[in-house]
Amino acid sequence: MNSIKGKIVNYNESFNGEIIFNKKIEKINKEERGDDNAIILPGYIDLHCHGGGGFDTMQGYNAIEKMSHFHLLNGTTTLLPTTLTSKFDYIQKALLNVNKLIIDSTNNIEGIHLEGPFINPNKLGAQPAFTQLPSNEFIETILNQVNIKVITLAPEIQGMKEFIEFLINKDIQVQFGHTLADFETSNKYLKKYSIGFTHLYNAMSSHTSRDSGVLTSALLNGQFAEIICDTKHVSEQAIKIAYKCIPGLYAVSDSISATGLSDGLYNFAGIDIEKKNNIACLKDTNTLAGSVITMHETFKNLVNMNFSFEEAVKMTSYNASKYLKLNNIGVLKEGNRSNFIVMDKNLNLLKVFLNGEIASE
C-alpha cells in the first residue's frame, strides 16, 4: 500500500489530505494541515492529440507508443491518439495493433480519435485534402483492429443522417468540426444526440449579427465541446465565454509531433510545418497546424487566465471523463483508478502516477 499527502484538488473541492492507494485509490483521509509544496490533481485527460516528442499518430504503433509516453511524463494519464484526414489504407496501417497498447495498463491510451476523413473539403484548416463521403465499411474495418472513442465529422456532408445514427449505435462520440454547416443542421442533431464539437471556434462556421453557424449552435445548446487553450487558437475572452455557455467544456492539446522540440521545420503527416515561438503553422503561411502544447502547460494557462484550480481541473480532466462516460477517472475518490499528478506551489510537475505506478523515462 502506498500513500501521498498534500493539497488534493478536485473539480468541486480542495482540501488537505492523504491518499492511500495501489492500482486504485483505497482511502482518502482529510487533514487539517497539509504539505504546502505538494498539490495533487487528477491526471490530465486529452481527447485530441496528434503527437509529441517527435512522434506522430500517423507513423504507426511504435510512434504512438512513444508519443503517448511523452505526454504521460507531462501529466496526461488518459489519451486519445488522433489521426488526420488521409486515405483509408494509411489510417488502417497507422492504427495496426494499437489495441495492444490500449489493454496494457502501463500505457495511458484509452482509444482513438478519428479526425476526418468525413469532413468538409472547403474547411480543411491544416488537414490534408483526402476527404471522403461517409462509409460504414470504413468504420467497421477500423473497429475490428482498434477502439474508436471519438470521431470528428462535418454534418452537412451527403449521407450523414444515417452515418451519424450508425456511429452513435456503435458508442462512438460524434463531434462536429472542419464544417461549414448552418445553425439548423447542427442544432437538428443536438436535439437528438449528445454531439460534441472539435476545437471549438476553429475550423467551423461561426456567426455574425445575422447568420448563425455551428459555433452558435454549440454556444447556445452544446453540452460538451473541446477547446485548445494554448492562447494562440482561441483568445482568453472567447474561452471564458465558452466556459459560461457549455457545461462540459474541456481542454485538449491538439498537439503535433513538434511538441517538446525546438523551433524549426517539421513534417506533419506529409505536410511541412514550421514551429516558431510556440506556434506551429503550415510552412510559409499563417494557418495554424495543431498546437505545440502539453496538457500541463494548458493547466497553467488556465490558472494564468484566473480560472480557479477547481475550474482548471474541471477543464483538464473531469469534463472529459464525463464526456467519455468514464466514471473511474477524472476525480480523486475512493475506488477510482490511481491516476493523479503531483506538482509544487509554483505549478512545476513533480510526479505522475498511472494506475498507482510512477511514470518514468
N, C-alpha and C positions, 0 to 999 in steps of 0.2 A: 504494500500500500504506500502511495506517495502523497505528499501534501505540499501546498504552497500557500503563503499568506500575502495579503496586500489589499489594495482597494479594488473591489470587484465591481465592474460596471456592466450592467445590462441595459436593454433599450428603455426600461421603465424605472430603474432604480440603481443607486450606487450605495455601497456600504463597505466597511472594513470587515474582513473575514478570512477564513481559511477554507481551501478546497482540498478535500481528501479524495483521491482518485486512483483508479487503474485505467483500463480502457474507457471506462465510464466514470462519471462523477458519482462517488459513493455518498458523500455528505458535504454540506456547506455549513460552516459554523460562523455566525455573525460575532464580531468582536467590537469592543468599544474603541480600541486603538488598533492601528494597522501600520504597515510599512509604507511610509510616505514615498518611497522610491520604487514601489512595485505596484503598477496598475495592471489589472488582469481583465482582458476583454475576450468575448467570443472570437474565435478565429474568423478571419475575413472570408466572405463568400463572393466569388467573382464568376458571374454567369456569362461573361463575354470577354474572351481573352484569346488573341491570335498567336501570341508568342512572348518570348522574353529570354534574356541572356544569350542572344544569338541564335535561338531556335524557334521554328515556326510550325504550327499545326500541320500545314500542307506538306511538310517534309516527311511526315510519317511517324511511325511508332517510336523510334529512338529519340527523335527530336521532341515529340510530345512528352515523353518521359522526362527529358531534361528541362524543357521549359516549365513543366508543371512543378518540378523540384525547385527551380529558380524562384517561382512565385511562392512556394511553400516556405522557403527561407525568408521571404519577405512578408510572411504572415497570412497567406491565403491557404486555408485548410480545406476549402471546398472550391473546385474549379471546373468550369466547362470549357475545354479547349474548343476553339471556334474556327470553322472553316471559312473559306472565301468562295464567292461565286466562281465556279470552274466547271470543266467538263466532268461528266459522271465518272469516267474511268479514273480521273485524277483524285476526285474526292474519295472514291471507294478505296483506292490504293493508299491514300493518306491515313485512312481510318482502319486499315487492316490490323487485326489483333489487338486493337486498343481496349477491347473489353477485358483483356488480361490485366490491364492497369486499373480498371475500374473496380474489379473484385479484389485487388490486392490492398490490404489495409494500411500498407506503408506508403501508398500514394494518395494524393488529395483529389483525384479525378472522380467526379460524380456521374459524368455523361458527356454528351457532345452538344454543342450549339451549331446548327447549320445556318450560317448567314448567307441566304441565297441557296440555289441559283434562281429561285422563283420570285424575282424582284423586277422592278420596272427598269427597262434598259435606258430610259431617259432620266433616271435618278440614281446613277451608279455611285456617285461620290468617288472613292478610290477603288471600288470593286472592279474586277476585270469584266470585259464585255462578253460573258459567256452565259447570259441569262437564258432561261427556257421556260416553257409552259409547264404547269403542274403535272406531276407524274406519280401516281400511286406506286407504280412498279419501282421507281427510283427509291422511294422511302422504304418500301418493303425490303428491298435488297440491302440497303444500309442497315436497317433494323436487325437483319439477320447476323450482322457482324458487330454492331455496337449500339448502345442505348442512346437514342436521341432524346434529349430533355427539352430542348428549345429549338424553334425554327423561326427565322426572320423571312417574311414574305410581303408582297405587295397585294392587297386585297382587290385592287381593280383589274388585275390580270385575268384574262379569259380562263374560265374553268375553276375559279377559286371557291365558289359556293360549295361545291361537292368536295373539293380538296380540303378545305378547312374543316368540314364536318368529319372527313376521314381522319385527319390529324388529331382532332380532339378525341375521337374514339380510340385512338392509339395512345392516349395520355401524353401527347406531345404539346408543350405550351407554345401557343402561336403568338408571334409578335409581329406588329406592322412596322416596316422600315424600308428604306430605299423605295419610297412610294410617293405617287402623285395623286392618290385617291382624294376624293372630295369628302366633306364632312358627313354627308348622308351615307356614303358607302362604308366609311369607318364605323359610324355610330350604329348602323344596322347590325354589325357583328357584335359590338359591345353589349347590345341589349340581349344577345343570346348566349354569348360565351365570355369566359374570363380571358380577354385578349390583353396582351402586354404590348409595349412599344419599345423599339430598339433605338438606342442612343437618342433619347428624346431631344427635340429641336433640330437634330442633324439629319439630313437626307430624308426629309419628309415634307409634304405640303403643309404650309403654315397658315397664317390668317392675316387678313387686313381688316379694315373697318367694315368692309362689305362682303368679303369672301372668306369662307371657313374651310379648313382642311383637316388633315389627320391630327395635327398638333392641337387644334381647337377641340377635337373630339376627346383627345387624351386628357387635356386640362379640365374639361367640363365633366367628363363621365368615366375617365380611366380609374381603375382600382390599383393597377400596378404599371410601372414603367421603369426602365433602366435609364441612367443618365451618366455621362462622363464628367467627372469633377476634376479635370486637370487644369482648370482655369483658362484653357485655350479653346475648347469646343463650345463651352457654354459660359455665359457671364455669371458672376455671383448672384446678381439680382434675378436672373432667369431661373437659376437653381432654387432660390428661395420661393419664387412664385410657384414652381412645380411642386415643391415640398408642401406648400399650403393646399394645393389643389388635389394632389394624388396621394391617397393614404399609404399606398405601398411602394412609394418611390425608393429605388435602391441604386447605389452607385456601382458602376462596372469600370474596369480598367480600359477595355478595348485596346489593350497594349499589343505591340508588334515585337518582332524579334530584336529590334534595336534597343528595347528597354533594358537598361542596365549597362549599356555600352556607350562609348564616347561618340561625339559628334562625327558625322561622316556620311558616306554614301553606302546604302544597303539595298539588298534585293528582297522584296516583299512579295513572295509567290510569283516571281517573274516580272515584277514591277520595280523600277528604280525609285528608291526613296532617299530623301536627304533628311538627316536628323541634324538640327541646329537649334541651340538654345532651348532644349527640352520640347521641341516641336518637330513632328515628322510630317513631311509633305511629299507629294509626288514631285519628282525631280523637275526643277525649273518652273514650278507652279506654286500657287498658294493653296492648293487643295489639300486639306488635312488627310493624312493616311493613317488612321488609328492614332493611338497615343503612345507615349513612352513613359508611362507612369505605373507604379505598383499600387496595390490597394492600401498599403501602409501610408504611402505619400498622399493617397486620396483621403484617408482618415485625417491626416494632419492638415490638409487643405480645408476640409470641412470645419475643423476646430478653428482654423485661422479666419474662417468666414463667420465665426461666432455661433456656430452650431454647438450645442452642449455636447459633452461626452456621450450622454444617453442618446441624443439625436443622431450623432455620428455613428454610434453602434447600430442604431436602427437602420441607417442607410448602408452600412458596410457588412451587415450580417443578418439581422433579424428579418427585415422585409424580404430579402431574397430567399430566406429559408421558408417563409410563409408562401411565397410565390410558387416554389417548387414542392410545396406540401411536405417538407422535411421537418418533422416535429422533434427530431433528436439532436439538432444542431441549432445554432443561432442564438441560443440562450444558455447561460451558465446556471444549470439547475440539476438537482439530483436525478440520476437516471439517464441524462444526456451524455453523448459522446464527449470524451475529454479532448475537445478541440478548442484550444484557447491560446492567447498570446500574452506575453508579459512585456511591458515597457516601463521606462523610468518617467519621472515627472517632467522631463524635457521631451517626452514622446519618442525617445530612442528605443528601438526594438531590441529587447534583451533575449527572449526565448520564445520559441514556437512549439506548441505541443499538438501532435496529431495522434488521436486515439491513445493519449497518455504517454506517448514517446516523444522525446525532444528531437526536433528536426536538426540534422547536422549536414555539413557539406558532403 
